[in-house]
């Protein structure tokens, strides 16, 4: 792979691995995050059981989404991108942006609508890393 494609692959690999890590954190946490407590103004133990069940289910879905995007993009980097296949080189940034732009917007909505300070910058960094990767790789250059 060229240097430019290696830079893109590195950006995508970091995003992928961080996504899997975040996913595991949310999937196996068992309670909400500190910024969730700040947003609600209550600790996990102060939340009624039905709401705990709902919030835990939502965190598991979010965790599974992060793991899904991470694993999918790891495979896409390892196989079609490494082979130089254009479809994979286009699909990776598309998947990341489809996932991380709404995630960033949701995190910013929590920050702006509650007293919480969620880690919005992680989602922003994932978006920027994706843009760096796609510009470095420039998979459209090989389009007919």
CORPENOR-V759585 format. One line per field, one symbol per residue. ss: DSSP state (@ for helix, = for strand, . for the rest). psi: psi as a letter, one per 40 degrees, with the letter a starting at -180 (. if undefined). burial: 1 if it has 24 or more other C-alpha atoms within 12 Angstrom, else 0. A space follows every 10 residues. Layout:
# CORPENOR-V759585
ss: ???
psi: ???
burial: ???
This chain:
# CORPENOR-V759585
ss: ..@@@@@@@@ @@@@@@@@@@ @@@@@@@@.. ...@@@@@@@ ...@@@..@@ @@@@@@@@@@ @@@@@@@@@@ @@@@@@@@@@ @....@@@@@ @@@@@@@@@@ @@@@@@@@@@ @@@......@ @@@@@@@@@@ @@@@@@@.@@ @@..
psi: iidddddddd dddddddddd dddddddede iiidddddde fiideehidd dddddddddd dddddddddd ddddddddcd ddeehddddd dddddddddd dddddddddd ddeieigigd dddddddddd dddddddgee dei.
burial: 0000111111 1111111111 1111111000 1110011000 0001000000 0000110011 0111111111 1111111100 1001010111 1111111011 1011101000 0000000111 0011111111 1111011110 0000
